[in-house]
Amino acid sequence: MKEARDSWILGPDSSGRALRIEDGRIADFGTDLEIGPFHLSCEGARIEVGRVNAHTHIYSGLVPFGMPAPEPPPENFVQILERIWWRLDRAFDEQSLRAATRYYVAEALLAGTTTLIDHHESPGLIEGSLDVLADGCGELGVRSLLCYGATERNGGPDEGARGLRESARFLRENRNPLLRGAVALHASFTVSDDTIREAAAICRSTGSSLHVHLAEDVADVEDARKRGFGGPLERLIELGAPLEGSILAHGVHLDRKQVERARDEGAWLVQNPRSNRGNGVGYPTSLAFSSRVALGTDGFPADMAAEEAALLNEADTNDDDRATIAERVKGGWRMASDLFGIRLTEEPRAGDAADLRVVDDKGRVQHVIVNGIVLVRHGQLISGDIDRIRTEAEEEAGRLWRRMEKI
């Protein structure tokens, strides 16, 4: 079970530093704090800020349990979507989505990731789908942003409208302070101009941000140009979508001027190295021209150390500047601070949200704290039964694959 206390001490760690945590915030820190009746030892380890996964798909939580390979194998990005991910998302029911959510979140916490910025699609389960995600996130204690990626690829404009209504409903009804909502589109090449205009209207009326896949593949750029726009970014802007605080995932095929415009408009761009490499869509060199770039996994497990390693590898392969891309890890903390109205900084300090991880000298996560509540202790998930979560996920995965085969 979660360990919640009004005031307690984390540490001291290997540097001798300890933190006093009160009401979900860091109240004090230093090397001479008095150890009270409850403290969590960090001997031989260091206290760090929890990691942020700035763009993911929690529904991919069942993928590690043997998702069948597509036949015939896809030859390009659109075929990858059609033969894998768009079949997968159509196969979800409430039980499988619940299992995927709990497993993905549990593994994220065990990896030291304390915030998930999610982008969800389940065309066979639109209404109420964000509540299923919210229940799993709330149960295990992760901080998360949830939204439904509206699309017209299966049911036309009505499907798009239903997706937007689900995001709007969640924005109105959510009461969990650790959860936030947004308005979302799957990708602009799967929606009409009217759906984008409606998404923009909901953003304005609710004061929320937009979360959308943008220029992930050249197909998105070509589609926008066929519709008479300079590109997918220009299409969003010309149709009234507010970019201030919005999340533009990928941006692989944006040029320098477009990246600079997104930056100047206040949008966040999110790089997803493992996904981009796996899908063969290219490397987003132009992201170097924005100071508002964060790191996401696009459905890969929320192990941000693995994502950072992939980022460094891809940067070296593509002659990108390591100093510049190092800022993308910090970007996640800045982005989460903006979205959740908290403060996360590279070095924990008084007033910051108590979203923390404790890592030993071999990089193993020992403790994880979100909003001052201990969720992982001595490497073990305590906010849920990981064995039961894993068993349920494996069982539901088998059911999901059988439904997927019929689509």
N, C-alpha and C positions, 0 to 999 in steps of 0.2 A: 504494500500500500504506500501511497505518497506520504512523505514525511514533511509536515508543515508545522512551523513554529513561528511565534511572533518575532523572536530575536535569537540569533545564534551565531556561532563563529565557524567560518570555513578556514582551515589551515591550522598552523602555519605550513607553508609549502617549502620546497627545496631552497627558496631564496630567503626564507624566514618571514615572509609576508603572510598576514592573515587578514580576512575580511569579516566585518560584522554585517550581518544581513538582517534587515528589518522591513517588514511590510512589502516584500518583493523587490526591495532596492538595496544597494550597497550603502550602508549608513556610515561606515568608517573603514579604514584600512591602514596597515602599518606593521611594524615588526615588534611592537610592544603592547599589543592589545591583550587585555585580561581575558583569559579563557574562562568562559562561563560554564553553567551546568551541562550544556550541550555544545559539542563542537565535532566537526567532521575532519579527521586527520588527513593531511595531504603529504605525509612524509615521503620523500624521494620522488615527488611529483611537482608539477607546476600548475598554478591556477591560470586559466585562460578564458577569454570570452567564448561563449558557445558559438558554433558555426551557423551560418545562414545559407539555406539552399534557396536561391532567389528565383528559381523557376523549375517546377517539377510536375509530375503526374502521379499522384498517390495511387491511382487505380492500377499502376503497373506493379504493385506489390506482389502479385502472384506469378509474375513472369519467371522468377528463378525456379519455380516448381515445374519445369518441363514444358513450357509453351511450345507447341509443335511448329516446326519450320514450314514456311509457306511453299506451296507447289502450284505452278512452277516458281523458281526463285525470282524475286523482283530484280529488274535491271536498272531502275532509276528511282528517284526519291518519291515521285507520285505513286509508283507501283508498290514501294515499301509501305506507304500509307494505306493504299487500297487492300493489299494482301496480308498485312499484319495488323497495324494499329487500328484501322477503321473497322476491321472484323472483330478485334478484341473488344473495343469499347461498345460495340453493338450487342455483345454477348452478355453483358453484365446484368445481374439482378441484384436485389437488395442484399442477399446473403453473401454473394461473392464480393460485392463492393465493401461490405463490412469487414470481411476477412482480409481483403487486400489492404484496406486502410489500416487496420490494427497491426498487420505485419510490417508494412512500410514504415509506419510511425515508430514502432518498437525498434526496428533496426536503425532508424535515423537517430533515435536517442542513444542507443548503445554506441553509435559512432561519434557521439558528441555534438550532433546537430540539434539545435534548440528552436530553430524557426524554419518553417516550410512555407514557401509561396507556391500555392498549388493552382493548377489549371485543369479543370475536370471536364470530361465528356463521357456520357453513357446514354446514347440516343434511345435505348429501350427503357431507360429509367431516368427521366428528366426531373419530373416533379418530386421533390423530397430528397433528391440525391445529395444535395449539399448538407442536409441534416444527418445523413448516414456518415458522411465524412466528418462533420462537426462532432458527432457522438464519439467516433473513434479518436479524434484528436483530443477532445476534452477528457475522455476517460484516461488516456495515457499522459496528458499534461503538456503536450508540445504547443508552442506558439505557432499559429498558422493563419494564412490568408486563403480564403476559399472563394471560388467563383465557377460558374458554368460556361464553358466555351461554346457559345451559340454558333450553329452552323446550319446550312440549308442542304447539305450534301445527301441527305436521305429523304427528308420529307418536305423540302421546299421552304417557302417563307413561313409557313405555320411552325415548322420545326425551329426555325430561327427565333421566332417570337416566343415560343415556349422556353427556349434556353435563356433568353433575356429575362423573361418573367421569373425564372428560378433564381437568377442572381439578384434581381430586384427584391424578391420575397425574402431572401436570406439577409440582405442588407437591412430590411425593415425589422425582421424578427429576431435576429441574433442578439443575445444578451450576455454571452460569455466574453469577459474582457480580454481573454487571451486570443480570441478569434476576431478576424476582420473579414469583410467581404469586398468584392470588386465586381465590375461589369466586365464580361469577357466575350471575345470572339475567337473561334478556333484559328482561322487564318483568313485573310481578306479574300483569297481566291475561292473560298467556299461560301461566301455570303454576298448578297445583293447590296446595292447602294442604300436601299431603304432600311435594311437591317443595320447597317453601319450608322445611319442617321438616328435610328431608334436607340442604339447603344449609346450614342453621344448624348441624346436627350436624357436618358436615365442617369448617365454620369453627372450631367449638370443638375438634375433635380435632386439627386441624392448626395451630391458633393463627393462622389467616389471616383476612383481611378479606373482606367481601362487596362486589361491584361490581354495581350494578343500575340500570336506568332507573326513575326514580320520579316519578310525577305529571307526566310530560312533557305529557300531554294530559288533558283532562277525562274521556276514556274510561277511563283508569286509575283515576281517583277513583270514577267511577260503578260500575265493576266491583267494586272493593273494598267499596263500600257494599251492593251487591246480595248480596255474600257474607256480610254481617253485621258488617263492620268500619267504623270511623269514617273510614277512608281507607287508601291503600296503605302509608303509614308505620306506622299502627297495626296493619295486618295483619302486616307484618314483625315488629314488636315482639311482638305477641301470639302469633305462631307460633315465637318463640324466636330469631329472627335477631339476632346481636350487632351493634350499631351502632358500637361503639368501633373507630375506624380504617377503617370501611367507606366506600365511595364511592357516593353517591346522585346519579346524573346527572340534571340538569335541575331538578326541584323547582318547575316553573313554577306548578303548582296546589296548592302547600302554603301554608297560611295562617301568620300570625305565630307562633301557638302551636306549630304543627307544626315550623316552622323552628327555633324556640328549643329544642324538645325534641330534635331531631336534633343540634343544637349541644351541648346538655348531655349527650347520650349519647356524644359524641365522634365523630360521623360527619362526613365531608366532603361538602359539596354542590358540584356543578360546573355553572356556567352556560355555555351554548353559544349565544352570540348569533346567529351566522349561521344555524345550523341552526334555532333557534327561530323566527327571522324567516321563513326559507324554508318551514317547515312550517306557519306560521300558528297556532302553539299559544299565543301570548301572551308577555308579559314577566314575569319572576319578581320582582316588586317586594318580596315578603316576604323574599328572601334578604338584605336589608339587616339583618335581625335575627340574623344569624350571623356570627361572626368566622372561621368555618371554611368559606370559599367560595373555590374556585379556578376557573380559566378553561380550558375545553376547546373542541374543534372539532366533536365528534360526527361524524367522518368527513370533514369539510372538510379541505383541505390544512393541514398543521401549521405554517402561517405565523402565528405568534402575534402579530406586529405587525398583521397584517390583522384578526385576531380582536379584538385590543384596540381597534382603530379602530372595528370594528362595535359593540363593547361601549359605547364612548363615544357613538356615534351613537344607539344604542337607548336609552341612559340619558337623553340629552337629549330624545328623542322622548317618553319615558315619565316625564319629570320626576323621574328618580332622581338621587341625590346623587353627583356625580363623585368627591368625596373618599372616599366609602364604597366605590365600585366599584373605585377605584384599588388597594385592598387585595387585589383578586382576583388580580392578577398576582403579587403577593407570596405569596398563598395557595398557588400552585403550587409554589414553592420549599419552603414549610413542609410541604406535603403530601408531596412527594418525599422530603424529609428523614425524615419519619416512616416512609414505606413502605420506604425502602431503607437505613435506619439510617446515614445520612450527615448532613452539615450543608451546607445551601445558604443563603446570606444575600444580601440585596440588594446589599451591597458586598462583593466578595471579600476574605477575610481568612484569616490563618493558621489551618490546621486544617480549612478548608472543602474539600469535594470539588472537584477541578479539572475541573468541568463548566462550560466557558466559551465565550463567543463574542466576537469582536472585530469591531466595527462602525465603518465610516468615517462622516464627517460628513454623508453623504447617506443613511445608513441601510442601506448595503450590507454584507452579511456578508463579512468577509475571511477569518477563521480560526474553526474550531470545534474544541474540545477536549472529550473525554469521558473521565473517569477518568485525566486526565493524558496521553491519547493524542491526537495531532493527526489529525483525520479530514477536515477541510476546510482547505486552505491556499491563500491568495491567491484565494479565491472558487471554488476547484476541489475537487471531491470527490476525495480520494486513497485512501479506504478501499474504493473500488469504481470500476468503469468506467461513468460515467454514460451515455455513448452506448450502450453495450451494454445497460445496464439499461433505458433508455428504448425501445430497439428491441424488446427482449424483451417489455416491457409492452404496446407497441402491437400486436405480433403476437398475444399471448395475449388481449388485449381483444377482437379480432375473433372469436376462437373462443368467448369467454365470451358475447358478445352473441348469437351464433347459438344457443348452448344456452339462453340466457335466453328467447329468442323461442319456444321449444318448451314452456316452463313455464306 
